[in-house]
Amino acid sequence: MRHNQRRWIVFLGIAMFTLGQFGCAPVTDREARLEGVGTPRAAPEPGPAPRFAGDRFITADGLSLPLRRWLPKGPPKAVFLALHGFNDYSHAFEEPGKAWAKDGIATYAYDQRGFGAAPGRGRWPGRFALAADAATASEILRRMYPHVPLYLLGESMGGAVAVVAMTGEGGAPVPQVDGVILVAPAVWGRAVMGLAPKLVLWVGVRLFPAMKLTGRGLHIWASDNIPMLRALARDRLVIKRTRVDTVWGLVNLMDAALASAPRLTAPLLLLYGAHDEIIPKRAFRRFARALPPGPGRDRRLAYYGQGWHMLTRDLEGPLVIKDVASWALSRGAPLPSGADHAGARFFGGLASSRPGALSETAQSRAHP
């Protein structure tokens, strides 16, 4: 119980680097405005067409977000649109992006609004806006690479955003991608929380919405890669102090992602680490078991016995990075590490290693 309480405190905003998690509570009018409830995201104000302009991603509503890319030397065999985790920014994909480029995969990542060097730093922009940005960016990439497999990749909070975007939970257009890769996604919803943490957040967002919290002294680790964690602690673009109302927004996103699992029908690679101290195993199993079954659905569930929360940046990150590339380039093949077989055992016999049939569109992109 004490360990779960400490984990909740971490989720209450504290900057444990790339966390990102939680569900929703009854909302006041002010909170609804914060979350973006009722905002007509499908009809933004007229302005310049959304686009990638150099190192900027111009969104549908005209916001300018920092953009990074890691490109192979020749034409790409696949393309990743990568969404970073909570309090982190697009630099999170520096090492994975370089490795994927060597495998012929192009990776694009932007600072999500409210994070990194994007506008509104430290303030929650609303999950609908985050999902709409993912849909817009994927549309741009689809135009850029019409005959190349395109995947939406989300880490932690970015994974929750990907789920919400792919299931249309926010009312935005669904990204037209060939599959989804979720790296330790934020799926710890209220359905698997106790009463105490829900009450703490419910009270905190109403009485102390602007209070900023840190994670000092909690002794909860996001990774076993200590030099990497120290570098994040020195990085001025990684948020170290988090507002309570920003965590409340993440709570809504967490609940939405968990509730949306039954509608996530896209081909999927789902990754989880045995030492993850951020997302409880019971939440992950609940999410995985809620995924829709059926023939033709490629559901690869990978479990890493030495993995932590930040799987692609752990000490065994290169192994995870190679698995992701392998799945993207050859979905029917077993993962090089064998983590899909471990996943079959961990997730209780779910179809984690059964390859699914590609649609005609995906087949044409995979074999142009």
N, C-alpha and C positions, 0 to 999 in steps of 0.2 A: 504493500500500500504506500509506504514511504517513497519507494522508487517511482511509483506512478505519479505521486504528487510532485516529485522533483521534475519528472518529464513534463507535467502540465505547466509548471513554472517556466520551463524552457520555452514552451509553446506560447506562453503569454508574452511573447514578443522578443524575448531576449535574442540577441544576435548570435545564435549558435551557427553563424555563417549561413549555410544554404538549407535551412530547415524550410518550413512552410506548411502549415497544417491547421485544420479545424473545421467546424461545422457552423450552424446558424442558430439564432435565438429570436424570440419575438422582437420586432423592431419598432422603434419610434420613428416619427417623420424625419428627424434629423439623421438617424441611422440609415433609413431608406435612401435618402439623398446621397449619403456617403457610399453606399453599395451600388448605386446606379439603378435602383429599382424604378421601373417606369420610364427610363431614359430611352428615347427612340434611336437605338444604335443602328438600326437598319437604314435610317435616313439622316445622315450627318449633314451639317451645314455645307452648302456648295463651296468648293474650293479646288485647289490643284488636285489632279488625279493622284491617288496613292502610288508610290514608286520607291525604288532604291536609287538614291542619288549619292554616289560616292560612298562615304562612310556614314550615311544617314538613311533611315527608313522613315519616309513621309507617310503617316497613317491616313486613314479615310477622313478623319476630322482635322487634318492639317498639322498634327503634332510631329515634331522632328525627334526621332529616337536614334541614339548611337548604334551603328551597325558594324559588325565584324564578319569577316569571311575567311575561310581557309579552302583554297582551291587546288585541285590536282593539276599536274602539268599539261595533261591532255584533256579531251572531252570527258566529263564525269560519267561514271557508270551509275551513280545514284546521287541524290541530293538530300541533305538533312536540313530542316528548319528546326533549330535547337532553342528551347526555352529554359532559362536558368531558374534557380531556386530562390527562396525567400532571403532577402537582404544581400543577395549576391548580384552579379551582373554578367554580361555576355563573355567577359574574360574567363569565365568558368570553363569554357570549351576550348581554351588555347591548346592544351596538350592533346586532348582527344581530337580536335579539329586537324591538327598537324598530322596525327597518325592516320586519320581517316583519309586525308588528302593523298597520302602515300598509297592507300588502297584504291584510289580512284574515286573517292567520294567527296563531293563539295559540301561544306558545312557553312550555313549562314545563321548568325545569332545576333539579336539586338537586345539592348537594355530595355526591359519592360518598363512601362511608365510607372513612376514612383520609386525606381531602383537605379543604382549605378549613377550615370550622368544624365539620365532621362529627366524630363520635367516632373515636378511634383515629388521630388525625392523625399522619402520618409512618410508620405501620405498614401493611404490606400485608394487606388483609382477605381475600384469596383471590378468584380470578376467578369461582368459583361464586357467592359471595355478591354480587358486583357484577352478575353476569348475573341472579340472582334478583331483585335490586332493580329492574332495568330491566323485568323481566316484571311485577312487582307494580305499578310506577308506570303501565305501559301499561294494565294492567287497570283501574286507577282512572280513567284518562283515558277509556277506552272506555265506562265507565259514565257518566261526565260528559258525553261527546259521542257518543252511540250512532249518530248518522247523519252524522257528519263524518269525512272521511278523516284517519286518524291515521298519522303517520310517526315512526319511530325514527331520530334523527339523532345520529351520533357523530363527534367530532373527535379524531384521533390515538388515544390510549389509549381514549377513549370509543368510537371506531370499532371497535376490537378487541373491546371489551365487547359492542357491538351485534351483531357477527358471532357471537360465542360464544353470546349469548342467543338469537339467531334460529335457530341450528342445533341448540339443545338440548345443546351440548357439556357443560354443567355439570349436566345432569339436572333443571334447573328448567323450569317450563312455558314454552313459547315465546311471546313477546309477540304478541298478536293485532293486528297493525298492517297497514296497506295498502301499506307500502313502507319502504325503508331508504335513508338518505342518509349516505354515508361521506365525511367531509372529511379527506383525507390520513390514512387509518386506519393504525394501527400493525400492519403486516403483514410486518415484517422478521424472519422466522423462522429457525431454525437451518439449515433446508434451503438457505439462500442465504448463510450465514455461513462464514467461514473457521475453521480449527482454533484459531488463537490467541485470538480473543475468547471462544470457547466454553470454552477451558481457563481463561482468566483468571477468568471468572465462576464456573466450577465450583470453583476453588480459593478464590476470595474469599468465597463464601457459606459455606464450611465453616470457614475460618480467621478471617475478619473480618466476620461477619454484621452487627454493629452499627456498623461503620465508616461515617462519613458523608462524602460526597464533594460537591464543588461543581464548577461548570464554568468557573471563572475562567481566563482566559488561553488558551482553546481556539480562539477566533476562528471558531466555527461559529454561524451565524445561523439563527434560526427564522422571521424575517420581515424585510422591508425597511422596516417601519413602526417607525422608531427611537423616536419619542415613546411609542408604545404599549409597546415593550419596556422602556423606562425606567420607565414607570408600573407595569409588572408587577414590576420589581426593587424598587420602593418598597412594593408591596402586601404587608402582613404576612400575608395568607392564602395567598399563593403560596409554596410550600415551596422553600427555597433550598439546603438540605442534605439529601441523600437517603441512607438506609441501603442497604448492599449487599444485605441480604436482601429489601428492598422491590423492588430492581431484579430480583432473582432471580424474584420473583413476577410481575413484568412480563414477564420472559423467557418464563415459562410461558404467559402470556396471548398473547404474540406468536406462539409456535408454534401454540397452539390456534386462533388466528384464521386463520393461513395454512392450516393443515390442514383447517379447516372450510369453506373456500371452495367446494368441490364440492357442498356441501349448502345453500348460500345461494340458495334458490329464490325469494325474495320480489322484487318489483319493486325496482330498485336504481338510485340515482344515485351514481356513484363519481367523486370529484374529486381531482386531483393537480396540483401546480405544478412547472414546469420547473426552478425554482431550489431545490427542496426539498433541504436539506442533512442532513435527519434520516432520511428513508426512501429507500434506494437505488432507482433506477429498475428494476433487475433484480428486486427484491422485488415492486414494484408490478405489473410485467408478469406475474410468475409468479402472483400472486394473481388478477389479472384474467383470465388465460387458464385458470385453474382453475375459474372460475365455470361453473355448468351451462348448457349451451345449450338451445335448444328453443323452439318457437313459443309465443307468449303470454307470454314473459318479457320484461319491459321492462328492458333493460340500457342505461342511458345512462352513458357514460364520458366525462368532461370533463377536458381538459388545458389548463392556463393557462400560456402562454408567459412571462408576467411574474409567475407565482405562486410563493410560497415555501411553507413548511410550514403556517403559520397563515393559511390562505387567506382566511377571512372577516374577518381583522383586518389583512391586508396593505394596502399603499397602494391596491391595486385590489380591496380587499374588497367595496366596494359592488357591483361587477360580479358577483362570485361570489354575494353575497347575493341579488341579483336573479335569477340563474340558478336558485338553489335554490327560490325562491318560484315561479318560472315552472314548474319541473318538478312541484312539488307541486300546483299548481292546474290544470295542463294537461300531463299526462305525454306526450301525443302530439305536442306542438308542439316545434319546434327551440328550443334554448336561445338567449336573446337575444344572448349574447356570441359565439356560434359555437364555443364551447369543445368542444361535442360532436363537431363535424367535425374539429377538431384532435385530439380524443381517438381518433377512428377511425384516424388516421394514426399517432399515438404508440403505441397498443396493437396495432399490426400488423394492422389490418383487422378487428379484432373488431367485433361488431355494437353500436357505441356510439351510433348515432343512429337505430336502428330502433325505432319505438314498438311496444310490445307490447299485447296485448288485455287489458282490465281484466276481472277476474272479475265475476260478477253482483253480489256483495256490494260490491266496490269501486265499481262503476258506480252502485249505488244511493246510496252515500255521497257520491260526487262530484257526483251530480245528484239531491239529495233532493227 
